[in-house]
Amino acid sequence: MAFYSINKRLRGERTVYSTSVKQKNKGKIVFSKSKTFTSRSSALKWARGLITQLEADETSLVAGYKEVSFGELIVEYENYKAKSNRPLFLLLQNVRRRYLLVH
């Protein structure tokens, strides 16, 4: 079940409309996206369009994501941050070597 909310806010001297679209499945939020607009009609159009898209084809919004294991995620992160010597990078490298036994 998808739903939206629109909140009117004052930003400086201008009125903006903060719009949030969420989708629940078995009582848990499985999708959430928000955006800010300068007109209420634009906010309403975006929210209704996104809900239509969610209800029509839920899988199209997660295109590009892939399933990976925790170990694969750490390896991908290491490759991404290979040029960095920050402590988090070194910590994840040690966790992978010590607990996941992936070399």
ABEGO torsion letter per residue (X at the ends): XBBBBBBBBBBEABBBBBBBBBBBBGGBBABBBBBBBABAAAAAAAAAAAAAAAAABAAAAABGBBBBBAAAAAAAAAAAAAABABAAAAAAAAAAAAAAGBX
